[in-house]
Amino acid sequence: MHVLSVISHPKPDAFTYAVLERFQAGAASAGHTNETADLYAEGFDPLMTARDMERFNDVAMIPELQAEQARVEQCDALCMIFPIWWFGMPAMMKGWLDRVWSAGWAYACKHDPKGSLLKPRPCTMLIPVGASAEMEAEWGCLERLDHIYRVGVMGYCGTDPINIHFLLDAAFEKGQHAAHLETAYEAGQTIF
């Protein structure tokens, strides 16, 4: 099977890239092929344009976005790897979703929560988080994000099943990185 990993981080030496490497090693160990969509390295433009909005009027997407959509169509599973910044995904990843997962391609533009137009495919999200387990226990933000990503974003666009791993206390090496990298490896092995 073919796995597309989409990564969003501006620094190639960030822990986020170590998570990508371990995930892909796990997927390869299970016999799967890997492709990486490195949004920063590839210079993806996350800014929604007036031209992009024409998709709501059945105007064809621009070639750059059609190429991104083809990558998604050709994969059997998807992995999204990005850090939490201000309790949300980075603008680059959000812009990729905004522009690529468009109406008329990913979902029907109508009031239908089951409006996906894409074939079901597994989706794993590996999300390094700076907050500690204690902070999360007090604040409870990640449970809400889990629901948003699972139901309002990826679930709305046909991904199934959805596995979300919030990798807590990952901003600095405090003894958690090894466990997080093992989680990433196992997620790659078991994505299907």
C-alpha positions in Angstrom: 0.0 0.0 0.0 1.1 3.6 -0.6 1.3 6.2 2.2 1.4 9.9 1.8 2.9 11.8 4.7 2.2 15.5 4.8 4.5 17.4 7.1 4.4 21.1 8.2 7.4 22.6 10.0 9.8 25.3 8.9 12.9 23.7 10.5 14.1 20.5 9.0 16.1 19.7 12.2 12.9 19.9 14.3 11.6 16.9 16.3 8.6 16.9 13.9 10.9 15.5 11.2 12.2 12.8 13.5 8.6 11.8 14.0 8.2 11.6 10.2 11.3 9.5 9.8 10.1 7.0 12.4 6.6 6.8 11.0 7.9 6.1 7.5 10.4 3.5 8.9 7.4 1.8 10.5 5.4 1.9 7.3 8.3 0.6 5.3 8.8 -2.3 7.8 5.3 -3.3 7.1 5.9 -3.4 3.3 4.3 0.0 2.4 5.7 2.6 0.1 6.2 6.2 1.4 5.8 9.6 -0.2 6.4 12.9 1.6 4.7 16.2 0.9 7.0 18.6 2.8 4.9 21.8 2.6 7.7 24.2 3.6 10.5 22.5 1.5 8.2 22.3 -1.5 7.2 26.0 -1.2 3.5 25.3 -0.9 1.5 28.6 -0.8 -1.1 28.3 1.9 -2.9 31.5 1.1 -6.4 31.1 -0.1 -7.1 33.3 -3.2 -10.2 34.6 -4.9 -9.3 32.2 -7.8 -9.4 29.3 -5.3 -12.9 30.3 -4.2 -14.2 29.8 -7.8 -14.3 26.1 -7.0 -17.7 26.8 -5.4 -18.9 27.8 -8.8 -17.7 24.6 -10.5 -14.6 26.2 -12.0 -11.6 23.8 -12.2 -8.8 24.1 -9.7 -5.5 25.5 -10.7 -2.9 22.9 -11.8 -0.8 23.3 -8.6 -3.8 22.3 -6.5 -4.8 19.6 -8.9 -1.3 18.1 -8.5 -1.8 18.1 -4.7 -5.2 16.5 -5.0 -3.7 13.8 -7.3 -1.2 12.9 -4.6 -4.0 12.4 -2.2 -6.0 10.3 -4.7 -3.0 8.1 -5.4 -2.4 7.2 -1.7 -4.0 4.4 0.2 -3.4 6.0 3.5 -2.6 9.5 4.8 -0.4 10.7 7.6 -0.4 14.3 8.7 2.5 15.5 10.9 2.5 19.0 12.4 3.1 20.7 15.8 0.4 22.4 17.8 1.0 26.1 17.9 -1.4 28.3 20.0 -3.6 25.2 20.3 -4.1 24.8 16.5 -2.4 23.5 13.5 0.2 25.7 11.8 -1.0 28.1 9.1 0.9 26.1 6.4 -1.1 22.9 7.2 -4.4 24.7 7.6 -3.7 26.4 4.2 -3.0 23.1 2.6 -6.3 21.8 3.9 -8.1 25.0 2.9 -6.8 25.0 -0.7 -6.4 21.3 -1.5 -9.4 19.6 0.2 -11.8 21.7 -1.8 -15.5 21.7 -2.4 -16.5 19.5 -5.3 -13.4 17.3 -4.8 -13.2 16.4 -1.2 -16.8 17.1 -0.2 -20.1 18.1 -1.6 -20.8 21.8 -0.9 -24.2 21.3 0.8 -25.4 21.0 4.4 -24.6 17.3 4.6 -22.2 16.0 7.3 -21.7 12.8 5.3 -20.9 14.7 2.1 -17.5 13.2 1.4 -16.6 12.7 -2.3 -13.4 10.8 -1.6 -12.9 7.1 -1.1 -12.3 6.1 2.5 -8.7 5.8 3.5 -7.0 5.6 6.9 -5.6 8.8 8.3 -3.0 9.1 11.1 -2.2 12.4 12.7 1.1 12.6 14.7 1.1 15.9 16.5 3.9 17.1 18.7 2.6 19.3 21.5 4.6 21.6 23.9 2.1 21.2 26.7 2.7 18.6 29.4 0.3 15.9 30.5 -0.4 18.0 33.7 -1.2 21.1 31.6 -3.5 19.1 29.4 -5.2 17.5 32.3 -5.9 21.0 33.7 -6.9 22.7 30.4 -8.5 19.9 28.4 -7.8 21.5 25.0 -6.6 18.4 23.2 -9.9 16.5 23.7 -11.6 19.4 21.8 -9.0 19.4 19.1 -9.3 15.7 18.7 -13.1 16.1 18.1 -12.5 19.0 15.6 -9.9 17.0 13.6 -11.8 13.7 13.8 -15.3 15.0 13.0 -15.2 18.4 11.5 -12.1 18.2 9.3 -10.8 14.8 8.3 -13.9 12.7 9.0 -15.9 15.1 6.9 -13.7 14.3 3.9 -13.8 10.5 3.9 -10.8 9.5 6.0 -11.6 6.4 8.0 -10.3 5.2 10.4 -8.7 8.3 12.0 -5.9 7.8 14.5 -4.7 10.9 16.3 -1.6 10.9 18.5 -0.9 14.0 20.5 2.7 13.7 21.5 2.8 15.7 24.8 5.8 17.5 26.2 7.6 17.3 22.9 8.9 20.9 22.5 12.0 20.2 24.5 13.8 16.8 25.2 12.6 15.9 28.7 12.7 12.2 28.3 9.6 11.8 26.2 11.1 11.9 22.7 12.0 8.2 22.6 8.5 7.1 23.6 7.0 9.5 21.0 9.3 8.1 18.3 8.2 4.6 19.2 4.5 5.7 18.9 5.3 7.1 15.4 7.0 3.8 14.3 4.1 1.7 15.6 1.6 4.1 13.8 3.5 3.5 10.6 3.4 -0.3 11.1 -0.3 -0.4 11.8 -1.7 2.4 9.6 -3.8 -0.2 7.7 
